[in-house]
Amino acid sequence: SAILRTSVDAELARVEVAGTLPVAALAEIGITVLQTSPVKDIVEALPLLSEVATALKRVVVPSHRTAEFWDTTSASWHPAASLARIGAYRLKDFGSTYAIRTADDIANGTIGLGNAQIVKHIANLWAGDPLVGYNSRSGSVVTPLGADLPALYGRALALCSGRAPREIVNHRMLQYPSVPRAAADVIYDRMSR
């Protein structure tokens, strides 16, 4: 028999089961229980970050009032006098435009459009300093606060625990808890090539 405990986490109902899960009884009421986690299949299907960088939509550099350059060492934005360096930019006008620039972009007067997370991770990939690490003591993947793993990369890791990543404000980190080392290794591989 199973003991069910319910709680609310980030406004989502969670059910934890101690004991044997009553799969047949749950199926009768329309709840399907997965026998294995889809995390492995999802992370292995993710593209390399370098492929994502190449695939970003290219546009002519838009007009902007100010520009900031992503400093991969400090993981922070700094004022940029020009857009002449390879890396990630935040262009400000009425809103913010996040972009990357390769040597070809600089030569062609273009930028690759992205969101805040993806451009930071791409810039750090190019610097050989990925913004993702594994804390083996806590069994979690960590990134700097504000540099969440982009889209499906982060969602795959959130699926491991069924919880949204947790902000650790005093360390300026974002933590994806309960990530098996094998899944973390695949994510690191995708984010570092």
LOVEXTI-267815 format. One record per residue (C-alpha): x, y, z; residue number from 0. Coordinates in pm, 1 decimal, decimal comma. Example, Ala and Ser with C-alpha at 12.3 -4.5 7.8 and 13.67 -1.06 7.14 Angstrom:
BEGIN
r c1 1230,0 c2 -450,0 c3 780,0 num 0;
r c1 1367,0 c2 -106,0 c3 714,0 num 1;
***
This chain:
BEGIN
r c1 0,0 c2 0,0 c3 0,0 num 0;
r c1 104,7 c2 360,8 c3 -45,2 num 1;
r c1 102,4 c2 661,7 c3 182,1 num 2;
r c1 30,3 c2 986,9 c3 -2,8 num 3;
r c1 147,3 c2 1322,5 c3 129,3 num 4;
r c1 29,1 c2 1636,9 c3 -43,8 num 5;
r c1 179,4 c2 1984,1 c3 -26,0 num 6;
r c1 189,6 c2 2303,0 c3 -225,3 num 7;
r c1 520,9 c2 2408,6 c3 -382,0 num 8;
r c1 542,4 c2 2727,5 c3 -588,8 num 9;
r c1 161,7 c2 2722,4 c3 -614,5 num 10;
r c1 166,5 c2 2370,5 c3 -763,2 num 11;
r c1 16,8 c2 2075,1 c3 -582,6 num 12;
r c1 274,0 c2 1804,2 c3 -515,1 num 13;
r c1 203,6 c2 1445,7 c3 -418,7 num 14;
r c1 478,0 c2 1237,0 c3 -260,5 num 15;
r c1 435,3 c2 863,3 c3 -232,1 num 16;
r c1 592,1 c2 638,5 c3 31,3 num 17;
r c1 552,6 c2 271,9 c3 -54,9 num 18;
r c1 417,0 c2 108,3 c3 -367,7 num 19;
r c1 238,5 c2 337,3 c3 -608,9 num 20;
r c1 -112,1 c2 212,2 c3 -698,0 num 21;
r c1 -54,4 c2 240,1 c3 -1075,2 num 22;
r c1 -372,5 c2 53,6 c3 -1176,3 num 23;
r c1 -595,1 c2 256,6 c3 -944,1 num 24;
r c1 -440,7 c2 582,6 c3 -1067,0 num 25;
r c1 -487,9 c2 474,4 c3 -1430,8 num 26;
r c1 -858,6 c2 417,5 c3 -1364,0 num 27;
r c1 -899,1 c2 782,4 c3 -1263,1 num 28;
r c1 -699,7 c2 908,4 c3 -1563,0 num 29;
r c1 -351,7 c2 958,3 c3 -1410,6 num 30;
r c1 -65,9 c2 801,1 c3 -1604,5 num 31;
r c1 243,8 c2 707,8 c3 -1408,1 num 32;
r c1 571,5 c2 709,3 c3 -1602,7 num 33;
r c1 784,9 c2 406,5 c3 -1527,4 num 34;
r c1 1106,3 c2 594,8 c3 -1599,5 num 35;
r c1 1198,3 c2 962,0 c3 -1605,0 num 36;
r c1 1217,4 c2 1127,8 c3 -1947,4 num 37;
r c1 1511,0 c2 1344,8 c3 -1827,5 num 38;
r c1 1780,4 c2 1127,4 c3 -1988,6 num 39;
r c1 1608,3 c2 1131,8 c3 -2328,5 num 40;
r c1 1547,7 c2 1508,0 c3 -2310,3 num 41;
r c1 1901,4 c2 1608,9 c3 -2212,6 num 42;
r c1 2055,8 c2 1380,6 c3 -2474,0 num 43;
r c1 1834,0 c2 1536,8 c3 -2743,8 num 44;
r c1 1946,4 c2 1892,9 c3 -2659,5 num 45;
r c1 2169,2 c2 2063,6 c3 -2916,6 num 46;
r c1 2518,2 c2 2189,8 c3 -2843,2 num 47;
r c1 2511,7 c2 2554,6 c3 -2736,4 num 48;
r c1 2743,8 c2 2641,8 c3 -3027,6 num 49;
r c1 2473,7 c2 2512,9 c3 -3266,6 num 50;
r c1 2216,2 c2 2733,8 c3 -3095,1 num 51;
r c1 2450,8 c2 3034,9 c3 -3131,4 num 52;
r c1 2486,5 c2 2970,8 c3 -3504,7 num 53;
r c1 2109,2 c2 2934,1 c3 -3545,8 num 54;
r c1 2014,1 c2 3265,4 c3 -3379,6 num 55;
r c1 1835,1 c2 3507,4 c3 -3610,5 num 56;
r c1 2073,9 c2 3768,1 c3 -3753,3 num 57;
r c1 1960,9 c2 4129,5 c3 -3800,8 num 58;
r c1 2127,9 c2 4461,0 c3 -3875,9 num 59;
r c1 2238,0 c2 4628,1 c3 -3552,5 num 60;
r c1 1932,9 c2 4825,7 c3 -3434,3 num 61;
r c1 1951,1 c2 5183,1 c3 -3310,5 num 62;
r c1 2007,1 c2 5204,2 c3 -2936,5 num 63;
r c1 2084,2 c2 5469,0 c3 -2675,5 num 64;
r c1 2331,6 c2 5265,4 c3 -2469,6 num 65;
r c1 2508,9 c2 4933,2 c3 -2493,8 num 66;
r c1 2649,4 c2 4699,7 c3 -2232,8 num 67;
r c1 2895,4 c2 4414,3 c3 -2279,0 num 68;
r c1 2874,6 c2 4086,4 c3 -2084,3 num 69;
r c1 3191,8 c2 4040,8 c3 -1879,6 num 70;
r c1 3236,2 c2 3664,5 c3 -1868,3 num 71;
r c1 3479,6 c2 3680,1 c3 -1575,5 num 72;
r c1 3258,9 c2 3873,9 c3 -1333,0 num 73;
r c1 2931,8 c2 3745,5 c3 -1487,5 num 74;
r c1 2796,0 c2 4099,7 c3 -1506,8 num 75;
r c1 2709,6 c2 4371,2 c3 -1758,1 num 76;
r c1 2949,0 c2 4666,6 c3 -1811,5 num 77;
r c1 2906,5 c2 4981,4 c3 -2025,2 num 78;
r c1 3031,2 c2 4938,3 c3 -2382,8 num 79;
r c1 3159,2 c2 5229,7 c3 -2590,7 num 80;
r c1 3121,7 c2 5024,9 c3 -2910,9 num 81;
r c1 3003,5 c2 4687,6 c3 -3040,2 num 82;
r c1 3344,8 c2 4595,5 c3 -3183,2 num 83;
r c1 3414,8 c2 4292,8 c3 -2961,9 num 84;
r c1 3303,4 c2 3932,8 c3 -2999,6 num 85;
r c1 3061,1 c2 3845,3 c3 -2719,7 num 86;
r c1 2722,7 c2 3926,1 c3 -2569,7 num 87;
r c1 2552,0 c2 4265,8 c3 -2560,3 num 88;
r c1 2252,1 c2 4428,9 c3 -2401,4 num 89;
r c1 2132,8 c2 4717,3 c3 -2619,6 num 90;
r c1 1903,4 c2 4964,1 c3 -2447,9 num 91;
r c1 1653,4 c2 5195,5 c3 -2606,7 num 92;
r c1 1292,8 c2 5183,8 c3 -2485,3 num 93;
r c1 1349,9 c2 4821,8 c3 -2387,8 num 94;
r c1 1646,6 c2 4587,4 c3 -2387,2 num 95;
r c1 1767,3 c2 4380,8 c3 -2682,8 num 96;
r c1 1998,5 c2 4090,0 c3 -2602,7 num 97;
r c1 2239,6 c2 3981,3 c3 -2871,9 num 98;
r c1 2566,8 c2 3811,3 c3 -2956,3 num 99;
r c1 2833,1 c2 3915,4 c3 -3205,2 num 100;
r c1 3074,8 c2 3685,8 c3 -3384,6 num 101;
r c1 3363,4 c2 3803,7 c3 -3602,7 num 102;
r c1 3130,7 c2 3760,9 c3 -3903,6 num 103;
r c1 2861,8 c2 3971,3 c3 -3731,9 num 104;
r c1 3114,0 c2 4249,5 c3 -3671,5 num 105;
r c1 3226,2 c2 4237,5 c3 -4036,3 num 106;
r c1 2864,9 c2 4232,4 c3 -4162,8 num 107;
r c1 2715,1 c2 4489,9 c3 -3923,2 num 108;
r c1 2478,3 c2 4231,7 c3 -3773,8 num 109;
r c1 2389,1 c2 4080,0 c3 -3437,8 num 110;
r c1 2239,1 c2 3746,7 c3 -3338,7 num 111;
r c1 1920,2 c2 3798,1 c3 -3137,5 num 112;
r c1 1863,8 c2 3601,7 c3 -2818,0 num 113;
r c1 1731,7 c2 3640,5 c3 -2467,4 num 114;
r c1 1924,7 c2 3742,1 c3 -2156,1 num 115;
r c1 2004,7 c2 3385,8 c3 -2054,8 num 116;
r c1 2115,7 c2 3243,7 c3 -2387,8 num 117;
r c1 2350,9 c2 3530,6 c3 -2478,2 num 118;
r c1 2524,9 c2 3511,3 c3 -2140,1 num 119;
r c1 2578,2 c2 3136,5 c3 -2173,6 num 120;
r c1 2702,0 c2 3171,0 c3 -2532,7 num 121;
r c1 2952,0 c2 3443,0 c3 -2435,5 num 122;
r c1 3084,4 c2 3225,7 c3 -2153,3 num 123;
r c1 3102,4 c2 2926,7 c3 -2388,8 num 124;
r c1 3320,0 c2 3133,1 c3 -2624,6 num 125;
r c1 3538,3 c2 3237,6 c3 -2329,0 num 126;
r c1 3585,7 c2 2871,5 c3 -2232,8 num 127;
r c1 3419,6 c2 2934,1 c3 -1896,6 num 128;
r c1 3069,1 c2 2777,7 c3 -1894,8 num 129;
r c1 2820,8 c2 2930,0 c3 -1648,4 num 130;
r c1 2710,0 c2 2593,7 c3 -1512,9 num 131;
r c1 2852,2 c2 2372,2 c3 -1241,6 num 132;
r c1 2764,3 c2 2066,5 c3 -1037,6 num 133;
r c1 2763,3 c2 2061,9 c3 -659,4 num 134;
r c1 2815,1 c2 1695,3 c3 -579,0 num 135;
r c1 2752,3 c2 1746,5 c3 -205,3 num 136;
r c1 2398,3 c2 1876,4 c3 -265,8 num 137;
r c1 2340,0 c2 1686,5 c3 -591,4 num 138;
r c1 2247,1 c2 2007,0 c3 -770,5 num 139;
r c1 2338,8 c2 2210,0 c3 -1076,6 num 140;
r c1 2419,5 c2 2575,1 c3 -1010,6 num 141;
r c1 2442,4 c2 2884,7 c3 -1229,3 num 142;
r c1 2491,2 c2 3252,6 c3 -1142,5 num 143;
r c1 2171,0 c2 3432,5 c3 -1045,6 num 144;
r c1 2027,0 c2 3588,5 c3 -1362,3 num 145;
r c1 2194,9 c2 3329,3 c3 -1583,5 num 146;
r c1 1932,8 c2 3056,1 c3 -1560,4 num 147;
r c1 1983,5 c2 2770,2 c3 -1800,5 num 148;
r c1 1801,4 c2 2862,4 c3 -2120,4 num 149;
r c1 1466,5 c2 2707,1 c3 -2215,0 num 150;
r c1 1472,4 c2 2327,1 c3 -2239,7 num 151;
r c1 1817,9 c2 2295,8 c3 -2078,9 num 152;
r c1 1676,6 c2 2433,6 c3 -1753,5 num 153;
r c1 1339,6 c2 2264,1 c3 -1787,6 num 154;
r c1 1504,7 c2 1924,6 c3 -1821,0 num 155;
r c1 1687,0 c2 1981,6 c3 -1491,9 num 156;
r c1 1374,7 c2 2113,6 c3 -1317,5 num 157;
r c1 1204,7 c2 1790,4 c3 -1421,2 num 158;
r c1 1455,2 c2 1593,8 c3 -1209,5 num 159;
r c1 1305,5 c2 1725,0 c3 -886,1 num 160;
r c1 971,9 c2 1849,5 c3 -1017,4 num 161;
r c1 1059,3 c2 2188,0 c3 -867,9 num 162;
r c1 1153,7 c2 2524,5 c3 -1011,0 num 163;
r c1 1517,3 c2 2624,9 c3 -953,9 num 164;
r c1 1584,7 c2 2791,0 c3 -619,5 num 165;
r c1 1750,1 c2 3130,6 c3 -577,4 num 166;
r c1 2032,6 c2 3136,4 c3 -325,0 num 167;
r c1 2052,5 c2 3513,2 c3 -298,9 num 168;
r c1 2340,8 c2 3543,8 c3 -50,2 num 169;
r c1 2563,9 c2 3346,0 c3 -290,0 num 170;
r c1 2413,1 c2 3501,9 c3 -607,7 num 171;
r c1 2338,5 c2 3151,1 c3 -737,0 num 172;
r c1 2047,6 c2 2963,1 c3 -888,4 num 173;
r c1 2022,1 c2 2597,1 c3 -786,2 num 174;
r c1 1853,0 c2 2313,8 c3 -976,1 num 175;
r c1 1810,1 c2 2051,2 c3 -699,0 num 176;
r c1 1812,1 c2 1669,5 c3 -711,1 num 177;
r c1 1992,2 c2 1637,2 c3 -1044,8 num 178;
r c1 2156,4 c2 1299,6 c3 -1110,5 num 179;
r c1 2525,2 c2 1336,8 c3 -1198,2 num 180;
r c1 2469,7 c2 1171,6 c3 -1539,6 num 181;
r c1 2211,5 c2 1436,0 c3 -1640,7 num 182;
r c1 2434,6 c2 1716,5 c3 -1509,8 num 183;
r c1 2727,5 c2 1582,9 c3 -1713,8 num 184;
r c1 2522,6 c2 1585,5 c3 -2035,4 num 185;
r c1 2400,0 c2 1941,9 c3 -1967,2 num 186;
r c1 2758,9 c2 2054,6 c3 -1900,5 num 187;
r c1 2868,7 c2 1890,9 c3 -2225,4 num 188;
r c1 2594,3 c2 2069,4 c3 -2424,5 num 189;
r c1 2668,1 c2 2407,1 c3 -2258,5 num 190;
r c1 3046,2 c2 2382,0 c3 -2307,6 num 191;
r c1 3062,5 c2 2290,6 c3 -2677,8 num 192;
***
